[in-house]
Structures are given as C-alpha cells and as structure tokens.
Amino acid sequence: MTTPQGQLRINTKYHWLTFMLAGFKPRASINGHEVQLNWGENVLPAPLGQHQVEVHVPYLWKFGKAAITVDNSQAVPVLNYAAPVWTWQRGAIGYEPQKHPGLTAAWIVYGLFFLGLVVCCIGTVLAGGNGN
C-alpha cells in the first residue's frame, strides 16, 4: 500500500537591496529532508500529514533561517518565505505574504550614510575647496 501523496507550495522572495542573493538558491528542509528551491513559486510533493518546514539561503552559512509546522492533509498549504535584508537576521515564513526582516533598519543605515556623504560634500563646497 502506498502513502497518499500531497503537496507543499513554497513561495520565496528576496528584496532588491539584497540582489546578490539571486546567485544563491534557497533550500528547504522538510522533516529533515533537504531540497533545493528556486526564487519564486515551488511546488513540492509531500506525504499527507504534518510537516516541519525550515527554509534558508546557503550563503556563507545558513542565512535567513525560518521554520513553520504545516499540515497538508486537508488542503495544499501555501507558504511565503521572505529572506532578510541583513545577514544576521532570521527570515520570515507564514501563510500570508511576508515582509523582509530588517528592511527598516537598512533604510535608516543607508539614509544616515548618504546624509553623511551630503554633509561632507557641502562642507567641502563651503570651505571653497582651496585647501586653506
């Protein structure tokens, strides 16, 4: 007798600020069995029942880990994974579309950097740039 087969659907995404993640395909561990995913929609066969799903990006280490328990015995669950913007943060996974963890902090850091750059340029212009 064979085990009834079901599916898991995992949508994965990264933010454009982390464009370098395009070169690394995400991976999912389903009940300890690791499979490679693509960015975007992934449909995976899985036996009916409860599953522990963990998604990460294999960067220099398991980057952006996020885990959830799902049950596919009644319907095909659609999971949404969002990779974080910072390497030391966890990813986000859930049934609803997820926001990228760390995005607000990234905008603040980049904004402060560019503000400092503008202040330095204005200081150089106001000083006349003649080295006095």
DSSP file (Angstrom, degrees, kcal/mol; ACC not computed):
  #  RESIDUE AA STRUCTURE BP1 BP2  ACC     N-H-->O    O-->H-N    N-H-->O    O-->H-N    TCO  KAPPA ALPHA  PHI   PSI    X-CA   Y-CA   Z-CA
    1    1 A M              0   0    0      0, 0.0     2,-0.2     0, 0.0     0, 0.0   0.000 360.0 360.0 360.0 135.8    0.0    0.0    0.0
    2    2 A T        -     0   0    0      1,-0.0     3,-0.0     3,-0.0     0, 0.0  -0.636 360.0-108.5 -96.5 154.5    1.3    3.4   -0.9
    3    3 A T        -     0   0    0     -2,-0.2    -1,-0.0     1,-0.1     2,-0.0  -0.642  42.3-105.3 -77.7 131.6    1.2    6.6    1.2
    4    4 A P        -     0   0    0      0, 0.0    44,-1.8     0, 0.0     2,-0.4  -0.339  39.2-130.9 -57.9 136.2   -1.3    9.1   -0.2
    5    5 A Q  E     +A   47   0A   0     42,-0.2     2,-0.2    -3,-0.0    -3,-0.0  -0.741  32.0 167.9 -97.6 136.7    0.7   11.9   -1.8
    6    6 A G  E     -A   46   0A   0     40,-2.6    40,-2.1    -2,-0.4     2,-0.3  -0.507  23.2-119.7-123.9-163.6    0.1   15.6   -1.2
    7    7 A Q  E     -A   45   0A   0     38,-0.3     2,-0.4    65,-0.3    68,-0.1  -0.958   5.9-152.2-141.4 158.6    1.9   18.8   -1.9
    8    8 A L  E     -A   44   0A   0     36,-2.5    36,-3.3    -2,-0.3     2,-0.5  -0.994  13.7-154.7-126.2 137.9    3.5   21.8   -0.3
    9    9 A R  E     -Ab  43  78A   0     68,-2.1    70,-3.4    -2,-0.4     2,-0.5  -0.966  12.7-176.4-115.8 122.5    3.7   25.1   -2.1
   10   10 A I  E     -Ab  42  79A   0     32,-2.7    32,-1.3    -2,-0.5     2,-0.5  -0.970   9.2-163.3-123.8 118.5    6.5   27.5   -1.0
   11   11 A N  E     -Ab  41  80A   0     68,-3.3    70,-3.5    -2,-0.5     2,-0.4  -0.883  14.4-168.9 -98.3 126.4    6.9   31.0   -2.5
   12   12 A T  E     +Ab  40  81A   0     28,-2.6    28,-1.4    -2,-0.5     2,-0.3  -0.896   9.8 168.7-118.6 146.4   10.3   32.5   -1.9
   13   13 A K  E     - b   0  82A   0     68,-1.3    70,-2.5    -2,-0.4     2,-0.3  -0.993  17.4-158.8-151.7 156.2   11.5   36.1   -2.4
   14   14 A Y        -     0   0    0     -2,-0.3     2,-0.2    68,-0.2    71,-0.1  -0.935  30.9-107.0-130.3 157.7   14.4   38.4   -1.7
   15   15 A H    >   -     0   0    0     -2,-0.3     3,-1.8    68,-0.3     6,-0.2  -0.529  27.1-118.6 -83.2 151.0   14.5   42.2   -1.6
   16   16 A W  G >  S+     0   0    0      1,-0.3     3,-1.1    -2,-0.2    -1,-0.1   0.760 112.7  67.0 -63.1 -23.6   16.2   44.1   -4.4
   17   17 A L  G 3  S+     0   0    0      1,-0.3    -1,-0.3     2,-0.1     3,-0.2   0.772 101.9  48.9 -65.2 -23.3   18.7   45.6   -1.9
   18   18 A T  G X  S+     0   0    0     -3,-1.8     3,-2.3     1,-0.2    -1,-0.3  -0.298  70.4 146.2-108.2  46.7   20.0   42.0   -1.5
   19   19 A F  G X   +     0   0    0     -3,-1.1     3,-1.9     1,-0.3     4,-0.2   0.733  59.7  73.4 -56.4 -25.2   20.3   41.4   -5.2
   20   20 A M  G >  S+     0   0    0      1,-0.3     3,-1.3    -3,-0.2    -1,-0.3   0.702  80.7  73.0 -66.0 -17.2   23.4   39.2   -4.6
   21   21 A L  G X  S+     0   0    0     -3,-2.3     3,-2.0     1,-0.3    -1,-0.3   0.685  75.5  80.5 -69.1 -15.8   21.0   36.5   -3.2
   22   22 A A  G <  S+     0   0    0     -3,-1.9    -1,-0.3     1,-0.3    -2,-0.2   0.796  88.1  56.8 -59.1 -26.7   19.9   35.9   -6.8
   23   23 A G  G <  S+     0   0    0     -3,-1.3     2,-0.5    -4,-0.2    -1,-0.3   0.490 101.0  65.1 -83.0  -3.3   23.1   33.8   -7.2
   24   24 A F  S <  S-     0   0    0     -3,-2.0    -1,-0.1    -4,-0.1    35,-0.1  -0.975  76.2-143.3-124.9 119.8   22.1   31.5   -4.3
   25   25 A K        -     0   0    0     -2,-0.5    13,-0.1    33,-0.1    -3,-0.1  -0.630  24.9-117.8 -82.0 136.3   19.1   29.2   -4.5
   26   26 A P        -     0   0    0      0, 0.0    11,-3.1     0, 0.0     2,-0.3  -0.260  26.0-147.6 -67.6 160.3   17.1   28.8   -1.2
   27   27 A R  E     -DE  36  56B   0     29,-3.1    29,-2.4     9,-0.2     2,-0.4  -0.950   4.6-153.9-129.0 150.1   16.8   25.4    0.4
   28   28 A A  E     -DE  35  55B   0      7,-2.8     7,-3.1    -2,-0.3     2,-0.6  -0.965   4.8-153.2-123.5 141.9   14.0   23.8    2.4
   29   29 A S  E     -DE  34  54B   0     25,-3.2    25,-2.2    -2,-0.4     2,-0.7  -0.968  12.7-170.7-112.3 115.7   14.3   21.1    5.0
   30   30 A I  E >  S-DE  33  53B   0      3,-2.7     3,-1.9    -2,-0.6    23,-0.2  -0.921  77.1 -25.6-112.1 109.6   11.0   19.2    5.2
   31   31 A N  T 3  S-     0   0    0     21,-2.8    -1,-0.2    -2,-0.7    22,-0.1   0.854 128.5 -49.8  52.9  37.9   11.1   16.8    8.2
   32   32 A G  T 3  S+     0   0    0     20,-0.4     2,-0.7     1,-0.2    -1,-0.3   0.316 114.1 117.6  88.4  -8.4   14.9   16.8    8.0
   33   33 A H  E <   -D   30   0B   0     -3,-1.9    -3,-2.7     2,-0.0     2,-0.3  -0.841  57.6-144.2 -95.7 116.6   15.0   16.0    4.2
   34   34 A E  E     +D   29   0B   0     -2,-0.7     2,-0.3    -5,-0.2    -5,-0.2  -0.634  21.5 176.8 -89.2 135.5   16.7   18.9    2.4
   35   35 A V  E     -D   28   0B   0     -7,-3.1    -7,-2.8    -2,-0.3     2,-0.3  -0.967  29.3-116.3-132.6 149.8   15.5   20.0   -1.1
   36   36 A Q  E     -D   27   0B   0     -2,-0.3    -9,-0.2    -9,-0.2     2,-0.2  -0.680  31.7-166.4 -86.6 138.6   16.7   22.9   -3.3
   37   37 A L        -     0   0    0    -11,-3.1     2,-0.3    -2,-0.3     5,-0.1  -0.647  12.8-131.7-112.4 172.1   14.2   25.6   -4.2
   38   38 A N        -     0   0    0     -2,-0.2     2,-0.4   -13,-0.1   -26,-0.3  -0.834  36.9 -92.8-114.8 160.6   14.1   28.4   -6.7
   39   39 A W  S    S+     0   0    0     -2,-0.3     2,-0.4   -17,-0.1   -26,-0.2  -0.629 101.2  23.2 -70.8 130.4   13.3   32.0   -6.1
   40   40 A G  E    S+A   12   0A   0    -28,-1.4   -28,-2.6    -2,-0.4     2,-0.3  -0.890 116.1   1.1 113.5-146.6    9.5   32.3   -6.8
   41   41 A E  E     -A   11   0A   0     -2,-0.4     2,-0.4   -30,-0.2   -30,-0.2  -0.634  58.2-178.0 -87.7 135.1    6.9   29.6   -6.6
   42   42 A N  E     -A   10   0A   0    -32,-1.3   -32,-2.7    -2,-0.3     2,-0.5  -0.999  10.4-163.9-131.7 129.6    7.9   26.0   -5.7
   43   43 A V  E     -A    9   0A   0     -2,-0.4   -34,-0.2   -34,-0.2    -2,-0.0  -0.971  15.1-174.1-115.3 121.1    5.5   23.0   -5.6
   44   44 A L  E     -A    8   0A   0    -36,-3.3   -36,-2.5    -2,-0.5     2,-0.2  -0.931  24.2-123.9-119.0 135.7    6.9   20.0   -3.7
   45   45 A P  E     +A    7   0A   0      0, 0.0   -38,-0.3     0, 0.0   -40,-0.0  -0.562  39.5 165.5 -72.6 140.9    5.4   16.6   -3.3
   46   46 A A  E     -A    6   0A   0    -40,-2.1   -40,-2.6    -2,-0.2     3,-0.1  -0.970  39.8-103.1-154.7 139.6    5.0   15.5    0.3
   47   47 A P  E     -A    5   0A   0      0, 0.0   -42,-0.2     0, 0.0    25,-0.2  -0.259  52.4 -90.4 -59.8 152.5    3.0   12.8    2.0
   48   48 A L  S    S+     0   0    0    -44,-1.8     2,-0.3    25,-0.1    25,-0.1  -0.384  87.8  57.3 -64.5 141.3   -0.2   13.8    3.6
   49   49 A G  S    S-     0   0    0     -3,-0.1    23,-2.3    -2,-0.1     2,-0.3  -0.894  92.2 -27.9 136.7-165.5    0.1   14.9    7.3
   50   50 A Q  E     - F   0  71B   0     -2,-0.3     2,-0.4    21,-0.2    21,-0.3  -0.687  55.6-173.4 -91.4 139.5    2.0   17.3    9.5
   51   51 A H  E     - F   0  70B   0     19,-3.3    19,-2.9    -2,-0.3     2,-0.7  -0.985  25.0-137.9-135.4 142.5    5.5   18.6    8.4
   52   52 A Q  E     - F   0  69B   0     -2,-0.4   -21,-2.8    17,-0.2     2,-0.5  -0.902  29.9-168.2 -95.7 116.8    8.2   20.7    9.9
   53   53 A V  E     +EF  30  68B   0     15,-3.1    15,-2.5    -2,-0.7     2,-0.4  -0.928  11.0 179.2-113.5 126.9    9.4   23.0    7.2
   54   54 A E  E     -EF  29  67B   0    -25,-2.2   -25,-3.2    -2,-0.5     2,-0.4  -0.996   6.9-167.3-125.3 131.7   12.6   25.1    7.5
   55   55 A V  E     +EF  28  66B   0     11,-2.8    11,-1.7    -2,-0.4     2,-0.3  -0.934  16.4 153.5-118.5 141.3   13.8   27.4    4.7
   56   56 A H  E     -E   27   0B   0    -29,-2.4   -29,-3.1    -2,-0.4     8,-0.2  -0.955  40.1-117.0-153.2 170.0   17.2   29.1    4.5
   57   57 A V  E     - F   0  63B   0      6,-2.9     6,-2.7    -2,-0.3     2,-1.8  -0.973  25.3-133.6-113.1 124.0   19.6   30.5    1.9
   58   58 A P  E     + F   0  62B   0      0, 0.0     4,-0.2     0, 0.0   -33,-0.1  -0.549  52.6 141.0 -79.7  83.5   23.0   28.7    1.7
   59   59 A Y  S    S-     0   0    0     -2,-1.8     3,-0.1     2,-1.8    -3,-0.0   0.576  86.2 -41.8 -88.4-120.3   25.2   31.8    1.7
   60   60 A L  S    S-     0   0    0      1,-0.0     2,-0.3     2,-0.0     0, 0.0   0.667 137.2  -2.4 -81.2 -17.9   28.5   31.5    3.7
   61   61 A W  S    S-     0   0    0     -4,-0.2    -2,-1.8     0, 0.0     2,-1.5  -0.832 113.3 -55.1-150.6-176.3   26.2   29.8    6.3
   62   62 A K  E >   -F   58   0B   0     -2,-0.3     3,-0.5    -4,-0.2     2,-0.3  -0.587  68.4-164.8 -74.1  95.8   22.5   29.0    6.6
   63   63 A F  E 3   +F   57   0B   0     -6,-2.7    -6,-2.9    -2,-1.5    25,-0.1  -0.645  57.8   6.9 -89.0 133.7   21.4   32.6    6.1
   64   64 A G  E 3  S-     0   0B   0     25,-0.7    -1,-0.2    23,-0.5    26,-0.2   0.866  77.3-167.1  69.8  39.7   17.8   33.7    7.0
   65   65 A K  E <   +     0   0B   0     -3,-0.5    26,-1.3    24,-0.2     2,-0.3  -0.316  12.4 170.4 -60.8 139.9   16.5   30.6    8.7
   66   66 A A  E     -F   55   0B   0    -11,-1.7   -11,-2.8    24,-0.2     2,-0.3  -0.966   9.8-167.1-150.2 137.6   12.8   30.4    9.2
   67   67 A A  E     +F   54   0B   0     -2,-0.3     2,-0.3   -13,-0.2   -13,-0.2  -0.928  10.7 167.1-131.2 152.1   10.6   27.5   10.3
   68   68 A I  E     -F   53   0B   0    -15,-2.5   -15,-3.1    -2,-0.3     2,-0.5  -0.979  30.0-127.3-156.5 151.4    7.0   26.6   10.5
   69   69 A T  E     -F   52   0B   0     -2,-0.3     2,-0.3   -17,-0.2   -17,-0.2  -0.913  33.7-178.2-103.6 130.6    4.8   23.5   11.1
   70   70 A V  E     -F   51   0B   0    -19,-2.9   -19,-3.3    -2,-0.5     2,-0.5  -0.889  21.8-148.6-128.7 158.1    2.2   22.8    8.4
   71   71 A D  E     +F   50   0B   0     -2,-0.3     4,-0.3   -21,-0.3     3,-0.3  -0.984  13.0 177.4-127.4 118.8   -0.5   20.2    7.8
   72   72 A N        +     0   0    0    -23,-2.3   -65,-0.3    -2,-0.5   -22,-0.1   0.127  54.1 102.1-106.8  20.5   -1.3   19.3    4.2
   73   73 A S  S    S+     0   0    0    -24,-0.1    -1,-0.2     1,-0.1     3,-0.1   0.759  92.6  29.7 -77.3 -23.0   -3.9   16.6    4.9
   74   74 A Q  S    S-     0   0    0      1,-0.4     2,-0.3    -3,-0.3    -1,-0.1   0.802 132.4  -8.4-101.7 -39.0   -6.9   18.9    4.1
   75   75 A A  S    S-     0   0    0     -4,-0.3    -1,-0.4   -68,-0.1   -68,-0.1  -0.952  79.4 -85.7-152.8 166.0   -5.6   21.3    1.5
   76   76 A V        -     0   0    0     -2,-0.3     2,-0.2    -3,-0.1   -68,-0.1  -0.707  47.8-137.5 -79.7 113.3   -2.3   22.3   -0.1
   77   77 A P        -     0   0    0      0, 0.0   -68,-2.1     0, 0.0     2,-0.6  -0.505   7.4-146.9 -73.5 139.8   -0.7   24.9    2.2
   78   78 A V  E     -b    9   0A   0     -2,-0.2     2,-0.3   -70,-0.1   -68,-0.2  -0.932  17.2-167.6-107.6 113.1    0.8   27.9    0.5
   79   79 A L  E     -b   10   0A   0    -70,-3.4   -68,-3.3    -2,-0.6     2,-0.5  -0.786   7.6-154.0-101.5 143.9    3.9   29.2    2.5
   80   80 A N  E     -bC  11  94A   0     14,-3.0    14,-1.4    -2,-0.3     2,-0.4  -0.976  10.0-169.8-121.1 121.1    5.5   32.5    1.8
   81   81 A Y  E     -bC  12  93A   0    -70,-3.5   -68,-1.3    -2,-0.5     2,-0.5  -0.925   3.4-169.8-112.8 133.0    9.2   33.0    2.7
   82   82 A A  E     -bC  13  92A   0     10,-2.6    10,-2.1    -2,-0.4   -68,-0.2  -0.986  19.3-135.2-122.0 122.8   11.0   36.4    2.7
   83   83 A A        -     0   0    0    -70,-2.5   -68,-0.3    -2,-0.5     8,-0.1  -0.452  29.9-109.5 -71.4 147.1   14.8   36.5    3.0
   84   84 A P        -     0   0    0      0, 0.0    18,-0.2     0, 0.0   -69,-0.2  -0.291   9.8-133.1 -74.9 164.1   16.1   39.1    5.5
   85   85 A V  S    S+     0   0    0     16,-2.7     2,-0.4   -71,-0.1    17,-0.2   0.785  92.5  55.9 -84.8 -30.7   18.0   42.2    4.4
   86   86 A W  S >  S-     0   0    0     15,-0.5     3,-1.4     4,-0.1   -22,-0.1  -0.828  82.4-132.0-104.9 143.1   20.8   41.7    7.0
   87   87 A T  T 3  S+     0   0    0     -2,-0.4   -23,-0.5     1,-0.3    -1,-0.1   0.738 102.3  55.6 -67.3 -23.6   22.8   38.5    7.1
   88   88 A W  T 3  S+     0   0    0    -25,-0.1    -1,-0.3   -24,-0.1     2,-0.2   0.347  92.7  89.3 -94.2   9.1   22.5   38.1   10.9
   89   89 A Q  S <  S-     0   0    0     -3,-1.4   -25,-0.7    12,-0.1     2,-0.2  -0.669  77.8-111.4-102.7 159.9   18.7   38.1   10.9
   90   90 A R        -     0   0    0     -2,-0.2   -24,-0.2   -26,-0.2    -4,-0.1  -0.496  32.0-117.1 -80.9 156.0   16.2   35.3   10.6
   91   91 A G        -     0   0    0    -26,-1.3     2,-0.4   -36,-0.2    -8,-0.2  -0.224  26.7-116.7 -78.8 179.8   13.9   35.0    7.5
   92   92 A A  E     +C   82   0A   0    -10,-2.1   -10,-2.6   -26,-0.1     2,-0.4  -0.982  32.1 174.7-124.0 134.6   10.1   35.3    7.7
   93   93 A I  E     +C   81   0A   0     -2,-0.4     2,-0.3   -12,-0.2   -12,-0.2  -0.999  17.0 121.0-139.7 142.3    7.7   32.5    6.8
   94   94 A G  E     -C   80   0A   0    -14,-1.4   -14,-3.0    -2,-0.4     4,-0.1  -0.973  67.8 -85.3-177.2-177.1    4.0   32.2    7.1
   95   95 A Y  S    S+     0   0    0     -2,-0.3   -17,-0.1   -16,-0.2    -1,-0.1   0.750 107.7  60.3 -81.5 -25.1    0.7   31.7    5.2
   96   96 A E  S    S-     0   0    0    -16,-0.1   -16,-0.2     1,-0.1    -2,-0.1  -0.651 109.1 -78.7 -96.3 157.7    0.4   35.4    4.3
   97   97 A P        -     0   0    0      0, 0.0     2,-0.3     0, 0.0    -1,-0.1  -0.339  56.6-136.9 -54.6 135.8    2.9   37.3    2.2
   98   98 A Q        -     0   0    0     -6,-0.2     2,-0.2    -4,-0.1   -17,-0.1  -0.693   0.7-127.0-103.2 148.5    5.8   38.2    4.5
   99   99 A K        -     0   0    0     -2,-0.3   -17,-0.2   -17,-0.1    -7,-0.0  -0.610  37.8-100.0 -85.5 154.0    7.8   41.5    4.9
  100  100 A H    >   -     0   0    0     -2,-0.2     3,-1.4   -16,-0.1   -17,-0.1  -0.640  39.3-122.6 -75.7 118.5   11.5   41.3    4.6
  101  101 A P  T 3  S+     0   0    0      0, 0.0   -16,-2.7     0, 0.0   -15,-0.5  -0.367  92.9  20.5 -61.1 137.5   13.1   41.3    8.1
  102  102 A G  T 3> S+     0   0    0    -18,-0.2     4,-2.0   -17,-0.2     5,-0.1   0.487  82.0 124.1  87.0   4.0   15.5   44.2    8.7
  103  103 A L  H <> S+     0   0    0     -3,-1.4     4,-2.1     2,-0.2     5,-0.2   0.908  73.6  49.1 -66.9 -41.9   14.2   46.4    5.9
  104  104 A T  H  > S+     0   0    0      1,-0.2     4,-2.1     2,-0.2    -1,-0.2   0.929 111.6  49.4 -62.7 -44.9   13.5   49.5    8.1
  105  105 A A  H  > S+     0   0    0      1,-0.2     4,-2.6     2,-0.2    -1,-0.2   0.880 108.8  54.0 -61.7 -37.8   16.9   49.2    9.7
  106  106 A A  H  X S+     0   0    0     -4,-2.0     4,-2.8     1,-0.2     5,-0.3   0.927 108.1  48.6 -63.1 -44.7   18.5   49.0    6.2
  107  107 A W  H  X S+     0   0    0     -4,-2.1     4,-2.4     1,-0.2    -1,-0.2   0.886 111.9  50.0 -63.5 -37.9   16.8   52.2    5.1
  108  108 A I  H  X S+     0   0    0     -4,-2.1     4,-2.5     2,-0.2    -2,-0.2   0.942 113.0  45.5 -64.8 -47.4   17.9   54.0    8.3
  109  109 A V  H  X S+     0   0    0     -4,-2.6     4,-2.2     2,-0.2    -2,-0.2   0.932 116.0  45.5 -62.7 -46.7   21.6   52.9    7.9
  110  110 A Y  H  X S+     0   0    0     -4,-2.8     4,-2.5     1,-0.2     5,-0.2   0.894 112.5  52.1 -64.9 -38.6   21.7   53.8    4.1
  111  111 A G  H  X S+     0   0    0     -4,-2.4     4,-2.3    -5,-0.3    -2,-0.2   0.912 110.1  47.8 -63.0 -43.1   19.9   57.1    4.8
  112  112 A L  H  X S+     0   0    0     -4,-2.5     4,-2.4     2,-0.2    -1,-0.2   0.884 110.9  52.5 -64.7 -38.3   22.5   58.0    7.5
  113  113 A F  H  X S+     0   0    0     -4,-2.2     4,-2.0     2,-0.2    -2,-0.2   0.948 112.9  42.9 -61.6 -49.3   25.3   57.1    5.2
  114  114 A F  H  X S+     0   0    0     -4,-2.5     4,-2.4     2,-0.2    -2,-0.2   0.843 111.6  54.8 -69.3 -32.6   24.0   59.3    2.3
  115  115 A L  H  X S+     0   0    0     -4,-2.3     4,-2.5     2,-0.2    -1,-0.2   0.920 109.1  48.4 -63.4 -43.6   23.3   62.1    4.8
  116  116 A G  H  X S+     0   0    0     -4,-2.4     4,-2.2     2,-0.2    -2,-0.2   0.886 110.6  51.7 -62.1 -39.0   26.9   62.0    6.0
  117  117 A L  H  X S+     0   0    0     -4,-2.0     4,-2.2     2,-0.2    -2,-0.2   0.912 110.5  47.6 -64.2 -43.4   28.1   62.0    2.4
  118  118 A V  H  X S+     0   0    0     -4,-2.4     4,-2.7     2,-0.2     5,-0.2   0.910 110.7  51.6 -64.5 -42.9   26.0   65.1    1.6
  119  119 A V  H  X S+     0   0    0     -4,-2.5     4,-2.4     1,-0.2    -2,-0.2   0.904 110.3  49.1 -61.5 -41.8   27.2   66.9    4.7
  120  120 A C  H  X S+     0   0    0     -4,-2.2     4,-2.1     2,-0.2    -1,-0.2   0.911 112.2  48.1 -63.5 -42.4   30.9   66.1    3.7
  121  121 A C  H  X S+     0   0    0     -4,-2.2     4,-2.3     2,-0.2    -2,-0.2   0.920 112.7  47.7 -65.2 -43.4   30.2   67.4    0.1
  122  122 A I  H  X S+     0   0    0     -4,-2.7     4,-2.8     1,-0.2     5,-0.2   0.905 110.6  52.6 -63.9 -40.7   28.5   70.6    1.4
  123  123 A G  H  X S+     0   0    0     -4,-2.4     4,-1.7    -5,-0.2     6,-0.2   0.890 109.5  49.0 -61.1 -40.0   31.4   71.1    3.8
  124  124 A T  H  <>S+     0   0    0     -4,-2.1     5,-0.8     2,-0.2     4,-0.4   0.910 112.9  47.0 -66.1 -42.7   33.9   70.8    1.0
  125  125 A V  H ><5S+     0   0    0     -4,-2.3     3,-1.1     1,-0.2    -2,-0.2   0.923 112.9  48.6 -65.5 -44.7   32.0   73.3   -1.2
  126  126 A L  H 3<5S+     0   0    0     -4,-2.8    -1,-0.2     1,-0.3    -2,-0.2   0.812 106.3  57.2 -67.1 -29.9   31.6   75.8    1.7
  127  127 A A  T ><5S-     0   0    0     -4,-1.7     3,-0.6    -5,-0.2     5,-0.3   0.584 113.5-121.1 -76.8  -8.0   35.3   75.6    2.5
  128  128 A G  T < 5 -     0   0    0     -3,-1.1    -3,-0.2    -4,-0.4    -2,-0.1   0.304  29.7-110.3  87.8 -10.9   36.0   76.6   -1.0
  129  129 A G  T 3 <S+     0   0    0     -5,-0.8    -1,-0.2    -6,-0.2    -4,-0.1   0.682  87.8 118.9  61.7  17.4   38.0   73.5   -1.8
  130  130 A N  S <  S-     0   0    0     -3,-0.6    -1,-0.1     0, 0.0    -2,-0.1   0.407  81.4-117.7 -98.3   3.8   41.2   75.6   -1.9
  131  131 A G              0   0    0      1,-0.1    -3,-0.1    -4,-0.1    -4,-0.0   0.592 360.0 360.0  78.9   9.0   42.9   73.8    1.0
  132  132 A N              0   0    0     -5,-0.3    -1,-0.1     0, 0.0    -4,-0.0   0.455 360.0 360.0 -76.6 360.0   43.2   76.9    3.3
